Amino acid sequence: MDSHSKASLAPPLDVAPHSRPTERPPTGPTGPTGHTTSTAERGSFCLAACTCGWRGPARRSRDLARKDADRHTTT
């Protein structure tokens, strides 16, 4: 019997239930029209997200995820 024939697909990263906030607090202007960004870790990846719905790419480097978030708030 082939043990791989019953394998199921893993859920996408955006629906993974376990996310740990990093040490970086949300940044950027707050308010109804402002963007507030934060970073979260999912396994060995770090993702940047904004209150407007924007999400940055998964990065292995926390610093790059923070830079993605900073670029989003300045553009």
PQR file with spaces between the fields and no chain letter, atoms N, CA, C, O and H, PARSE charges and radii, in Angstrom:
ATOM       1  N    MET     1       0.843   -1.180    0.000 -0.4000 1.5000
ATOM       2  CA   MET     1       0.000    0.000    0.000 -0.0000 2.0000
ATOM       3  C    MET     1       0.889    1.244    0.000  0.5500 1.7000
ATOM       4  O    MET     1       1.839    1.331    0.777 -0.5500 1.4000
ATOM       5  N    ASP     2       0.588    2.177   -0.846 -0.4000 1.5000
ATOM       6  CA   ASP     2       1.350    3.424   -0.954 -0.0000 2.0000
ATOM       7  C    ASP     2       0.836    4.414    0.091  0.5500 1.7000
ATOM       8  O    ASP     2      -0.319    4.833    0.030 -0.5500 1.4000
ATOM       9  H    ASP     2      -0.184    2.107   -1.477  0.4000 1.0000
ATOM      10  N    SER     3       1.683    4.788    1.043 -0.4000 1.5000
ATOM      11  CA   SER     3       1.249    5.685    2.125 -0.0000 2.0000
ATOM      12  C    SER     3       1.005    7.111    1.649  0.5500 1.7000
ATOM      13  O    SER     3       0.351    7.886    2.348 -0.5500 1.4000
ATOM      14  H    SER     3       2.621    4.447    1.092  0.4000 1.0000
ATOM      15  N    HIS     4       1.516    7.477    0.471 -0.4000 1.5000
ATOM      16  CA   HIS     4       1.337    8.841   -0.026 -0.0000 2.0000
ATOM      17  C    HIS     4       0.018    9.046   -0.755  0.5500 1.7000
ATOM      18  O    HIS     4      -0.343   10.186   -1.050 -0.5500 1.4000
ATOM      19  H    HIS     4       2.048    6.848   -0.097  0.4000 1.0000
ATOM      20  N    SER     5      -0.689    8.011   -1.046 -0.4000 1.5000
ATOM      21  CA   SER     5      -1.928    8.163   -1.807 -0.0000 2.0000
ATOM      22  C    SER     5      -3.044    8.788   -0.978  0.5500 1.7000
ATOM      23  O    SER     5      -4.010    9.299   -1.545 -0.5500 1.4000
ATOM      24  H    SER     5      -0.397    7.086   -0.806  0.4000 1.0000
ATOM      25  N    LYS     6      -2.937    8.761    0.331 -0.4000 1.5000
ATOM      26  CA   LYS     6      -3.977    9.325    1.190 -0.0000 2.0000
ATOM      27  C    LYS     6      -3.569   10.661    1.797  0.5500 1.7000
ATOM      28  O    LYS     6      -4.184   11.121    2.758 -0.5500 1.4000
ATOM      29  H    LYS     6      -2.152    8.347    0.792  0.4000 1.0000
ATOM      30  N    ALA     7      -2.551   11.276    1.249 -0.4000 1.5000
ATOM      31  CA   ALA     7      -2.084   12.562    1.781 -0.0000 2.0000
ATOM      32  C    ALA     7      -3.082   13.654    1.441  0.5500 1.7000
ATOM      33  O    ALA     7      -3.698   13.635    0.375 -0.5500 1.4000
ATOM      34  H    ALA     7      -2.052   10.903    0.468  0.4000 1.0000
ATOM      35  N    SER     8      -3.237   14.594    2.341 -0.4000 1.5000
ATOM      36  CA   SER     8      -4.123   15.729    2.089 -0.0000 2.0000
ATOM      37  C    SER     8      -3.289   16.990    1.894  0.5500 1.7000
ATOM      38  O    SER     8      -2.146   17.068    2.343 -0.5500 1.4000
ATOM      39  H    SER     8      -2.737   14.610    3.206  0.4000 1.0000
ATOM      40  N    LEU     9      -3.867   17.960    1.230 -0.4000 1.5000
ATOM      41  CA   LEU     9      -3.181   19.222    0.983 -0.0000 2.0000
ATOM      42  C    LEU     9      -3.116   20.049    2.261  0.5500 1.7000
ATOM      43  O    LEU     9      -4.043   20.024    3.071 -0.5500 1.4000
ATOM      44  H    LEU     9      -4.796   17.897    0.865  0.4000 1.0000
ATOM      45  N    ALA    10      -2.046   20.764    2.434 -0.4000 1.5000
ATOM      46  CA   ALA    10      -1.900   21.667    3.573 -0.0000 2.0000
ATOM      47  C    ALA    10      -2.682   22.944    3.297  0.5500 1.7000
ATOM      48  O    ALA    10      -2.759   23.380    2.148 -0.5500 1.4000
ATOM      49  H    ALA    10      -1.293   20.784    1.777  0.4000 1.0000
ATOM      50  N    PRO    11      -3.269   23.557    4.337 -0.5600 1.5000
ATOM      51  CA   PRO    11      -4.007   24.803    4.112  0.2800 2.0000
ATOM      52  C    PRO    11      -3.061   25.928    3.735  0.5500 1.7000
ATOM      53  O    PRO    11      -1.890   25.889    4.114 -0.5500 1.4000
ATOM      54  N    PRO    12      -3.534   26.936    2.996 -0.5600 1.5000
ATOM      55  CA   PRO    12      -2.689   28.080    2.652  0.2800 2.0000
ATOM      56  C    PRO    12      -2.243   28.821    3.914  0.5500 1.7000
ATOM      57  O    PRO    12      -2.874   28.697    4.964 -0.5500 1.4000
ATOM      58  N    LEU    13      -1.163   29.587    3.812 -0.4000 1.5000
ATOM      59  CA   LEU    13      -0.624   30.303    4.970 -0.0000 2.0000
ATOM      60  C    LEU    13      -1.613   31.295    5.571  0.5500 1.7000
ATOM      61  O    LEU    13      -1.584   31.536    6.778 -0.5500 1.4000
ATOM      62  H    LEU    13      -0.651   29.687    2.960  0.4000 1.0000
ATOM      63  N    ASP    14      -2.489   31.874    4.749 -0.4000 1.5000
ATOM      64  CA   ASP    14      -3.386   32.895    5.288 -0.0000 2.0000
ATOM      65  C    ASP    14      -4.501   32.314    6.149  0.5500 1.7000
ATOM      66  O    ASP    14      -5.210   33.079    6.803 -0.5500 1.4000
ATOM      67  H    ASP    14      -2.512   31.679    3.769  0.4000 1.0000
ATOM      68  N    VAL    15      -4.688   31.003    6.178 -0.4000 1.5000
ATOM      69  CA   VAL    15      -5.699   30.412    7.039 -0.0000 2.0000
ATOM      70  C    VAL    15      -5.081   29.572    8.147  0.5500 1.7000
ATOM      71  O    VAL    15      -5.804   28.901    8.884 -0.5500 1.4000
ATOM      72  H    VAL    15      -4.112   30.382    5.647  0.4000 1.0000
ATOM      73  N    ALA    16      -3.773   29.595    8.280 -0.4000 1.5000
ATOM      74  CA   ALA    16      -3.122   28.841    9.342 -0.0000 2.0000
ATOM      75  C    ALA    16      -3.546   29.412   10.691  0.5500 1.7000
ATOM      76  O    ALA    16      -3.476   30.625   10.888 -0.5500 1.4000
ATOM      77  H    ALA    16      -3.186   30.140    7.682  0.4000 1.0000
ATOM      78  N    PRO    17      -3.985   28.565   11.626 -0.5600 1.5000
ATOM      79  CA   PRO    17      -4.535   29.077   12.883  0.2800 2.0000
ATOM      80  C    PRO    17      -3.497   29.586   13.866  0.5500 1.7000
ATOM      81  O    PRO    17      -3.840   30.344   14.773 -0.5500 1.4000
ATOM      82  N    HIS    18      -2.244   29.195   13.717 -0.4000 1.5000
ATOM      83  CA   HIS    18      -1.240   29.567   14.706 -0.0000 2.0000
ATOM      84  C    HIS    18      -0.325   30.656   14.174  0.5500 1.7000
ATOM      85  O    HIS    18       0.542   30.394   13.340 -0.5500 1.4000
ATOM      86  H    HIS    18      -1.965   28.579   12.981  0.4000 1.0000
ATOM      87  N    SER    19      -0.512   31.841   14.639 -0.4000 1.5000
ATOM      88  CA   SER    19       0.412   32.912   14.286 -0.0000 2.0000
ATOM      89  C    SER    19       0.871   33.578   15.573  0.5500 1.7000
ATOM      90  O    SER    19       0.069   33.861   16.463 -0.5500 1.4000
ATOM      91  H    SER    19      -1.216   32.054   15.316  0.4000 1.0000
ATOM      92  N    ARG    20       2.149   33.820   15.655 -0.4000 1.5000
ATOM      93  CA   ARG    20       2.726   34.476   16.816 -0.0000 2.0000
ATOM      94  C    ARG    20       3.126   35.881   16.433  0.5500 1.7000
ATOM      95  O    ARG    20       3.879   36.060   15.476 -0.5500 1.4000
ATOM      96  H    ARG    20       2.801   33.590   14.932  0.4000 1.0000
ATOM      97  N    PRO    21       2.650   36.884   17.147 -0.5600 1.5000
ATOM      98  CA   PRO    21       3.130   38.229   16.857  0.2800 2.0000
ATOM      99  C    PRO    21       4.604   38.337   17.212  0.5500 1.7000
ATOM     100  O    PRO    21       5.062   37.735   18.184 -0.5500 1.4000
ATOM     101  N    THR    22       5.329   39.090   16.436 -0.4000 1.5000
ATOM     102  CA   THR    22       6.739   39.292   16.732 -0.0000 2.0000
ATOM     103  C    THR    22       6.889   40.402   17.748  0.5500 1.7000
ATOM     104  O    THR    22       5.902   40.946   18.244 -0.5500 1.4000
ATOM     105  H    THR    22       4.957   39.579   15.646  0.4000 1.0000
ATOM     106  N    GLU    23       8.129   40.733   18.052 -0.4000 1.5000
ATOM     107  CA   GLU    23       8.374   41.766   19.045 -0.0000 2.0000
ATOM     108  C    GLU    23       8.068   43.165   18.533  0.5500 1.7000
ATOM     109  O    GLU    23       8.075   44.121   19.307 -0.5500 1.4000
ATOM     110  H    GLU    23       8.931   40.292   17.648  0.4000 1.0000
ATOM     111  N    ARG    24       7.800   43.296   17.240 -0.4000 1.5000
ATOM     112  CA   ARG    24       7.563   44.620   16.659 -0.0000 2.0000
ATOM     113  C    ARG    24       6.097   45.014   16.820  0.5500 1.7000
ATOM     114  O    ARG    24       5.219   44.315   16.314 -0.5500 1.4000
ATOM     115  H    ARG    24       7.794   42.519   16.611  0.4000 1.0000
ATOM     116  N    PRO    25       5.817   46.107   17.506 -0.5600 1.5000
ATOM     117  CA   PRO    25       4.436   46.569   17.637  0.2800 2.0000
ATOM     118  C    PRO    25       3.959   47.188   16.322  0.5500 1.7000
ATOM     119  O    PRO    25       4.774   47.537   15.468 -0.5500 1.4000
ATOM     120  N    PRO    26       2.642   47.324   16.158 -0.5600 1.5000
ATOM     121  CA   PRO    26       2.129   47.967   14.945  0.2800 2.0000
ATOM     122  C    PRO    26       2.692   49.363   14.781  0.5500 1.7000
ATOM     123  O    PRO    26       2.923   50.074   15.759 -0.5500 1.4000
ATOM     124  N    THR    27       2.916   49.756   13.509 -0.4000 1.5000
ATOM     125  CA   THR    27       3.456   51.081   13.234 -0.0000 2.0000
ATOM     126  C    THR    27       2.573   51.790   12.231  0.5500 1.7000
ATOM     127  O    THR    27       1.656   51.200   11.660 -0.5500 1.4000
ATOM     128  H    THR    27       2.728   49.179   12.714  0.4000 1.0000
ATOM     129  N    GLY    28       2.858   53.053   12.026 -0.4000 1.5000
ATOM     130  CA   GLY    28       2.128   53.827   11.037 -0.0000 2.0000
ATOM     131  C    GLY    28       1.025   54.636   11.686  0.5500 1.7000
ATOM     132  O    GLY    28       0.730   54.463   12.869 -0.5500 1.4000
ATOM     133  H    GLY    28       3.603   53.533   12.489  0.4000 1.0000
ATOM     134  N    PRO    29       0.419   55.517   10.916 -0.5600 1.5000
ATOM     135  CA   PRO    29      -0.657   56.337   11.451  0.2800 2.0000
ATOM     136  C    PRO    29      -1.882   55.488   11.756  0.5500 1.7000
ATOM     137  O    PRO    29      -2.163   54.507   11.067 -0.5500 1.4000
ATOM     138  N    THR    30      -2.597   55.873   12.785 -0.4000 1.5000
ATOM     139  CA   THR    30      -3.811   55.147   13.131 -0.0000 2.0000
ATOM     140  C    THR    30      -5.022   56.003   12.806  0.5500 1.7000
ATOM     141  O    THR    30      -4.905   57.207   12.577 -0.5500 1.4000
ATOM     142  H    THR    30      -2.369   56.670   13.346  0.4000 1.0000
ATOM     143  N    GLY    31      -6.163   55.382   12.790 -0.4000 1.5000
ATOM     144  CA   GLY    31      -7.383   56.089   12.461 -0.0000 2.0000
ATOM     145  C    GLY    31      -8.094   55.401   11.318  0.5500 1.7000
ATOM     146  O    GLY    31      -7.577   54.432   10.763 -0.5500 1.4000
ATOM     147  H    GLY    31      -6.258   54.404   12.977  0.4000 1.0000
ATOM     148  N    PRO    32      -9.286   55.888   10.952 -0.5600 1.5000
ATOM     149  CA   PRO    32     -10.073   55.201    9.929  0.2800 2.0000
ATOM     150  C    PRO    32      -9.426   55.195    8.552  0.5500 1.7000
ATOM     151  O    PRO    32      -9.665   54.270    7.776 -0.5500 1.4000
ATOM     152  N    THR    33      -8.613   56.198    8.222 -0.4000 1.5000
ATOM     153  CA   THR    33      -7.988   56.236    6.901 -0.0000 2.0000
ATOM     154  C    THR    33      -6.516   55.853    6.940  0.5500 1.7000
ATOM     155  O    THR    33      -5.897   55.707    5.886 -0.5500 1.4000
ATOM     156  H    THR    33      -8.418   56.950    8.852  0.4000 1.0000
ATOM     157  N    GLY    34      -5.940   55.686    8.123 -0.4000 1.5000
ATOM     158  CA   GLY    34      -4.523   55.366    8.250 -0.0000 2.0000
ATOM     159  C    GLY    34      -4.251   53.888    8.084  0.5500 1.7000
ATOM     160  O    GLY    34      -5.154   53.056    8.159 -0.5500 1.4000
ATOM     161  H    GLY    34      -6.443   55.804    8.980  0.4000 1.0000
ATOM     162  N    HIS    35      -3.002   53.584    7.858 -0.4000 1.5000
ATOM     163  CA   HIS    35      -2.565   52.200    7.724 -0.0000 2.0000
ATOM     164  C    HIS    35      -1.776   51.832    8.971  0.5500 1.7000
ATOM     165  O    HIS    35      -0.861   52.557    9.361 -0.5500 1.4000
ATOM     166  H    HIS    35      -2.268   54.261    7.796  0.4000 1.0000
ATOM     167  N    THR    36      -2.117   50.723    9.594 -0.4000 1.5000
ATOM     168  CA   THR    36      -1.384   50.215   10.741 -0.0000 2.0000
ATOM     169  C    THR    36      -0.846   48.847   10.363  0.5500 1.7000
ATOM     170  O    THR    36      -1.612   47.920   10.101 -0.5500 1.4000
ATOM     171  H    THR    36      -2.860   50.134    9.277  0.4000 1.0000
ATOM     172  N    THR    37       0.474   48.725   10.336 -0.4000 1.5000
ATOM     173  CA   THR    37       1.096   47.472    9.921 -0.0000 2.0000
ATOM     174  C    THR    37       1.630   46.716   11.128  0.5500 1.7000
ATOM     175  O    THR    37       1.924   47.300   12.171 -0.5500 1.4000
ATOM     176  H    THR    37       1.096   49.478   10.549  0.4000 1.0000
ATOM     177  N    SER    38       1.750   45.411   10.961 -0.4000 1.5000
ATOM     178  CA   SER    38       2.349   44.559   11.976 -0.0000 2.0000
ATOM     179  C    SER    38       2.980   43.369   11.269  0.5500 1.7000
ATOM     180  O    SER    38       2.737   43.138   10.084 -0.5500 1.4000
ATOM     181  H    SER    38       1.511   44.937   10.113  0.4000 1.0000
ATOM     182  N    THR    39       3.784   42.624   11.998 -0.4000 1.5000
ATOM     183  CA   THR    39       4.387   41.419   11.448 -0.0000 2.0000
ATOM     184  C    THR    39       3.978   40.238   12.311  0.5500 1.7000
ATOM     185  O    THR    39       3.758   40.384   13.513 -0.5500 1.4000
ATOM     186  H    THR    39       3.981   42.811   12.960  0.4000 1.0000
ATOM     187  N    ALA    40       3.877   39.072   11.696 -0.4000 1.5000
ATOM     188  CA   ALA    40       3.528   37.846   12.404 -0.0000 2.0000
ATOM     189  C    ALA    40       4.390   36.719   11.870  0.5500 1.7000
ATOM     190  O    ALA    40       4.768   36.709   10.698 -0.5500 1.4000
ATOM     191  H    ALA    40       4.056   38.954   10.720  0.4000 1.0000
ATOM     192  N    GLU    41       4.692   35.782   12.730 -0.4000 1.5000
ATOM     193  CA   GLU    41       5.488   34.632   12.327 -0.0000 2.0000
ATOM     194  C    GLU    41       4.589   33.439   12.099  0.5500 1.7000
ATOM     195  O    GLU    41       3.680   33.164   12.883 -0.5500 1.4000
ATOM     196  H    GLU    41       4.385   35.790   13.681  0.4000 1.0000
ATOM     197  N    ARG    42       4.854   32.735   11.017 -0.4000 1.5000
ATOM     198  CA   ARG    42       4.164   31.482   10.711 -0.0000 2.0000
ATOM     199  C    ARG    42       5.249   30.460   10.402  0.5500 1.7000
ATOM     200  O    ARG    42       5.793   30.429    9.299 -0.5500 1.4000
ATOM     201  H    ARG    42       5.592   32.958   10.381  0.4000 1.0000
ATOM     202  N    GLY    43       5.548   29.642   11.372 -0.4000 1.5000
ATOM     203  CA   GLY    43       6.633   28.686   11.199 -0.0000 2.0000
ATOM     204  C    GLY    43       7.956   29.430   11.084  0.5500 1.7000
ATOM     205  O    GLY    43       8.298   30.236   11.949 -0.5500 1.4000
ATOM     206  H    GLY    43       5.105   29.668   12.268  0.4000 1.0000
ATOM     207  N    SER    44       8.699   29.159   10.018 -0.4000 1.5000
ATOM     208  CA   SER    44       9.987   29.840    9.838 -0.0000 2.0000
ATOM     209  C    SER    44       9.855   31.081    8.968  0.5500 1.7000
ATOM     210  O    SER    44      10.865   31.650    8.553 -0.5500 1.4000
ATOM     211  H    SER    44       8.421   28.504    9.315  0.4000 1.0000
ATOM     212  N    PHE    45       8.631   31.509    8.686 -0.4000 1.5000
ATOM     213  CA   PHE    45       8.407   32.675    7.844 -0.0000 2.0000
ATOM     214  C    PHE    45       7.819   33.822    8.652  0.5500 1.7000
ATOM     215  O    PHE    45       7.140   33.610    9.657 -0.5500 1.4000
ATOM     216  H    PHE    45       7.811   31.047    9.023  0.4000 1.0000
ATOM     217  N    CYS    46       8.090   35.034    8.197 -0.4000 1.5000
ATOM     218  CA   CYS    46       7.556   36.244    8.807 -0.0000 2.0000
ATOM     219  C    CYS    46       6.744   36.975    7.742  0.5500 1.7000
ATOM     220  O    CYS    46       7.206   37.141    6.614 -0.5500 1.4000
ATOM     221  H    CYS    46       8.641   35.206    7.381  0.4000 1.0000
ATOM     222  N    LEU    47       5.543   37.409    8.095 -0.4000 1.5000
ATOM     223  CA   LEU    47       4.672   38.095    7.152 -0.0000 2.0000
ATOM     224  C    LEU    47       4.305   39.464    7.687  0.5500 1.7000
ATOM     225  O    LEU    47       4.093   39.632    8.888 -0.5500 1.4000
ATOM     226  H    LEU    47       5.167   37.274    9.012  0.4000 1.0000
ATOM     227  N    ALA    48       4.230   40.435    6.807 -0.4000 1.5000
ATOM     228  CA   ALA    48       3.773   41.774    7.172 -0.0000 2.0000
ATOM     229  C    ALA    48       2.324   41.903    6.729  0.5500 1.7000
ATOM     230  O    ALA    48       1.946   41.407    5.667 -0.5500 1.4000
ATOM     231  H    ALA    48       4.403   40.298    5.831  0.4000 1.0000
ATOM     232  N    ALA    49       1.512   42.571    7.544 -0.4000 1.5000
ATOM     233  CA   ALA    49       0.100   42.765    7.218 -0.0000 2.0000
ATOM     234  C    ALA    49      -0.319   44.166    7.646  0.5500 1.7000
ATOM     235  O    ALA    49       0.302   44.779    8.515 -0.5500 1.4000
ATOM     236  H    ALA    49       1.819   42.974    8.406  0.4000 1.0000
ATOM     237  N    CYS    50      -1.382   44.660    7.020 -0.4000 1.5000
ATOM     238  CA   CYS    50      -1.884   46.007    7.307 -0.0000 2.0000
ATOM     239  C    CYS    50      -3.380   45.931    7.593  0.5500 1.7000
ATOM     240  O    CYS    50      -4.056   44.989    7.177 -0.5500 1.4000
ATOM     241  H    CYS    50      -1.886   44.163    6.314  0.4000 1.0000
ATOM     242  N    THR    51      -3.887   46.930    8.307 -0.4000 1.5000
ATOM     243  CA   THR    51      -5.311   46.977    8.616 -0.0000 2.0000
ATOM     244  C    THR    51      -6.165   47.209    7.377  0.5500 1.7000
ATOM     245  O    THR    51      -7.371   46.964    7.409 -0.5500 1.4000
ATOM     246  H    THR    51      -3.338   47.695    8.645  0.4000 1.0000
ATOM     247  N    CYS    52      -5.566   47.675    6.289 -0.4000 1.5000
ATOM     248  CA   CYS    52      -6.324   47.901    5.054 -0.0000 2.0000
ATOM     249  C    CYS    52      -6.541   46.611    4.271  0.5500 1.7000
ATOM     250  O    CYS    52      -7.267   46.610    3.277 -0.5500 1.4000
ATOM     251  H    CYS    52      -4.586   47.874    6.263  0.4000 1.0000
ATOM     252  N    GLY    53      -5.914   45.501    4.709 -0.4000 1.5000
ATOM     253  CA   GLY    53      -6.050   44.230    4.019 -0.0000 2.0000
ATOM     254  C    GLY    53      -4.813   43.808    3.241  0.5500 1.7000
ATOM     255  O    GLY    53      -4.735   42.674    2.769 -0.5500 1.4000
ATOM     256  H    GLY    53      -5.324   45.502    5.516  0.4000 1.0000
ATOM     257  N    TRP    54      -3.854   44.700    3.105 -0.4000 1.5000
ATOM     258  CA   TRP    54      -2.619   44.379    2.389 -0.0000 2.0000
ATOM     259  C    TRP    54      -1.829   43.353    3.178  0.5500 1.7000
ATOM     260  O    TRP    54      -1.782   43.401    4.407 -0.5500 1.4000
ATOM     261  H    TRP    54      -3.917   45.622    3.489  0.4000 1.0000
ATOM     262  N    ARG    55      -1.208   42.423    2.461 -0.4000 1.5000
ATOM     263  CA   ARG    55      -0.307   41.448    3.074 -0.0000 2.0000
ATOM     264  C    ARG    55       0.940   41.362    2.235  0.5500 1.7000
ATOM     265  O    ARG    55       0.870   41.276    1.009 -0.5500 1.4000
ATOM     266  H    ARG    55      -1.246   42.385    1.463  0.4000 1.0000
ATOM     267  N    GLY    56       2.076   41.384    2.887 -0.4000 1.5000
ATOM     268  CA   GLY    56       3.347   41.254    2.192 -0.0000 2.0000
ATOM     269  C    GLY    56       3.680   39.791    1.947  0.5500 1.7000
ATOM     270  O    GLY    56       3.005   38.899    2.462 -0.5500 1.4000
ATOM     271  H    GLY    56       2.133   41.453    3.883  0.4000 1.0000
ATOM     272  N    PRO    57       4.708   39.550    1.171 -0.5600 1.5000
ATOM     273  CA   PRO    57       5.109   38.165    0.916  0.2800 2.0000
ATOM     274  C    PRO    57       5.730   37.534    2.163  0.5500 1.7000
ATOM     275  O    PRO    57       6.253   38.236    3.028 -0.5500 1.4000
ATOM     276  N    ALA    58       5.669   36.219    2.246 -0.4000 1.5000
ATOM     277  CA   ALA    58       6.295   35.505    3.355 -0.0000 2.0000
ATOM     278  C    ALA    58       7.812   35.603    3.195  0.5500 1.7000
ATOM     279  O    ALA    58       8.359   35.316    2.130 -0.5500 1.4000
ATOM     280  H    ALA    58       5.244   35.649    1.544  0.4000 1.0000
ATOM     281  N    ARG    59       8.462   36.006    4.250 -0.4000 1.5000
ATOM     282  CA   ARG    59       9.920   36.180    4.222 -0.0000 2.0000
ATOM     283  C    ARG    59      10.548   35.356    5.326  0.5500 1.7000
ATOM     284  O    ARG    59       9.954   35.175    6.389 -0.5500 1.4000
ATOM     285  H    ARG    59       8.018   36.240    5.115  0.4000 1.0000
ATOM     286  N    ARG    60      11.738   34.859    5.077 -0.4000 1.5000
ATOM     287  CA   ARG    60      12.480   34.191    6.146 -0.0000 2.0000
ATOM     288  C    ARG    60      13.187   35.222    7.017  0.5500 1.7000
ATOM     289  O    ARG    60      13.557   34.924    8.153 -0.5500 1.4000
ATOM     290  H    ARG    60      12.220   35.005    4.213  0.4000 1.0000
ATOM     291  N    SER    61      13.376   36.419    6.503 -0.4000 1.5000
ATOM     292  CA   SER    61      14.048   37.488    7.231 -0.0000 2.0000
ATOM     293  C    SER    61      13.012   38.426    7.842  0.5500 1.7000
ATOM     294  O    SER    61      12.193   39.002    7.126 -0.5500 1.4000
ATOM     295  H    SER    61      13.076   36.662    5.580  0.4000 1.0000
ATOM     296  N    ARG    62      13.048   38.579    9.158 -0.4000 1.5000
ATOM     297  CA   ARG    62      12.135   39.523    9.817 -0.0000 2.0000
ATOM     298  C    ARG    62      12.396   40.944    9.339  0.5500 1.7000
ATOM     299  O    ARG    62      11.466   41.732    9.165 -0.5500 1.4000
ATOM     300  H    ARG    62      13.713   38.111    9.740  0.4000 1.0000
ATOM     301  N    ASP    63      13.662   41.262    9.131 -0.4000 1.5000
ATOM     302  CA   ASP    63      14.023   42.606    8.694 -0.0000 2.0000
ATOM     303  C    ASP    63      13.394   42.938    7.342  0.5500 1.7000
ATOM     304  O    ASP    63      12.898   44.047    7.147 -0.5500 1.4000
ATOM     305  H    ASP    63      14.418   40.622    9.272  0.4000 1.0000
ATOM     306  N    LEU    64      13.410   41.991    6.414 -0.4000 1.5000
ATOM     307  CA   LEU    64      12.789   42.243    5.102 -0.0000 2.0000
ATOM     308  C    LEU    64      11.278   42.405    5.229  0.5500 1.7000
ATOM     309  O    LEU    64      10.685   43.233    4.536 -0.5500 1.4000
ATOM     310  H    LEU    64      13.813   41.090    6.572  0.4000 1.0000
ATOM     311  N    ALA    65      10.651   41.627    6.104 -0.4000 1.5000
ATOM     312  CA   ALA    65       9.206   41.775    6.310 -0.0000 2.0000
ATOM     313  C    ALA    65       8.895   43.154    6.894  0.5500 1.7000
ATOM     314  O    ALA    65       7.905   43.777    6.511 -0.5500 1.4000
ATOM     315  H    ALA    65      11.132   40.956    6.667  0.4000 1.0000
ATOM     316  N    ARG    66       9.731   43.635    7.815 -0.4000 1.5000
ATOM     317  CA   ARG    66       9.535   44.978    8.377 -0.0000 2.0000
ATOM     318  C    ARG    66       9.716   46.052    7.310  0.5500 1.7000
ATOM     319  O    ARG    66       8.979   47.038    7.282 -0.5500 1.4000
ATOM     320  H    ARG    66      10.536   43.130    8.126  0.4000 1.0000
ATOM     321  N    LYS    67      10.705   45.857    6.429 -0.4000 1.5000
ATOM     322  CA   LYS    67      10.913   46.827    5.354 -0.0000 2.0000
ATOM     323  C    LYS    67       9.739   46.834    4.379  0.5500 1.7000
ATOM     324  O    LYS    67       9.359   47.893    3.881 -0.5500 1.4000
ATOM     325  H    LYS    67      11.304   45.056    6.452  0.4000 1.0000
ATOM     326  N    ASP    68       9.160   45.664    4.099 -0.4000 1.5000
ATOM     327  CA   ASP    68       7.953   45.606    3.268 -0.0000 2.0000
ATOM     328  C    ASP    68       6.833   46.420    3.890  0.5500 1.7000
ATOM     329  O    ASP    68       6.149   47.174    3.199 -0.5500 1.4000
ATOM     330  H    ASP    68       9.469   44.803    4.504  0.4000 1.0000
ATOM     331  N    ALA    69       6.645   46.268    5.200 -0.4000 1.5000
ATOM     332  CA   ALA    69       5.603   47.013    5.905 -0.0000 2.0000
ATOM     333  C    ALA    69       5.870   48.516    5.871  0.5500 1.7000
ATOM     334  O    ALA    69       4.952   49.310    5.664 -0.5500 1.4000
ATOM     335  H    ALA    69       7.201   45.655    5.761  0.4000 1.0000
ATOM     336  N    ASP    70       7.132   48.904    6.075 -0.4000 1.5000
ATOM     337  CA   ASP    70       7.472   50.331    6.030 -0.0000 2.0000
ATOM     338  C    ASP    70       7.237   50.918    4.648  0.5500 1.7000
ATOM     339  O    ASP    70       6.731   52.034    4.525 -0.5500 1.4000
ATOM     340  H    ASP    70       7.878   48.259    6.244  0.4000 1.0000
ATOM     341  N    ARG    71       7.600   50.172    3.603 -0.4000 1.5000
ATOM     342  CA   ARG    71       7.360   50.654    2.234 -0.0000 2.0000
ATOM     343  C    ARG    71       5.871   50.797    1.969  0.5500 1.7000
ATOM     344  O    ARG    71       5.454   51.720    1.269 -0.5500 1.4000
ATOM     345  H    ARG    71       8.011   49.266    3.703  0.4000 1.0000
ATOM     346  N    HIS    72       5.060   49.893    2.518 -0.4000 1.5000
ATOM     347  CA   HIS    72       3.617   49.987    2.302 -0.0000 2.0000
ATOM     348  C    HIS    72       3.033   51.241    2.948  0.5500 1.7000
ATOM     349  O    HIS    72       2.166   51.891    2.365 -0.5500 1.4000
ATOM     350  H    HIS    72       5.398   49.144    3.087  0.4000 1.0000
ATOM     351  N    THR    73       3.499   51.581    4.139 -0.4000 1.5000
ATOM     352  CA   THR    73       2.937   52.754    4.822 -0.0000 2.0000
ATOM     353  C    THR    73       3.420   54.066    4.221  0.5500 1.7000
ATOM     354  O    THR    73       2.775   55.099    4.403 -0.5500 1.4000
ATOM     355  H    THR    73       4.204   51.053    4.613  0.4000 1.0000
ATOM     356  N    THR    74       4.540   54.044    3.509 -0.4000 1.5000
ATOM     357  CA   THR    74       5.046   55.298    2.923 -0.0000 2.0000
ATOM     358  C    THR    74       4.574   55.522    1.493  0.5500 1.7000
ATOM     359  O    THR    74       4.765   56.609    0.949 -0.5500 1.4000
ATOM     360  H    THR    74       5.064   53.205    3.361  0.4000 1.0000
ATOM     361  N    THR    75       3.962   54.521    0.877 -0.4000 1.5000
ATOM     362  CA   THR    75       3.484   54.700   -0.505 -0.0000 2.0000
ATOM     363  C    THR    75       2.002   54.865   -0.568  0.5500 1.7000
ATOM     364  O    THR    75       1.444   55.025   -1.654 -0.5500 1.4000
ATOM     365  H    THR    75       3.806   53.638    1.319  0.4000 1.0000
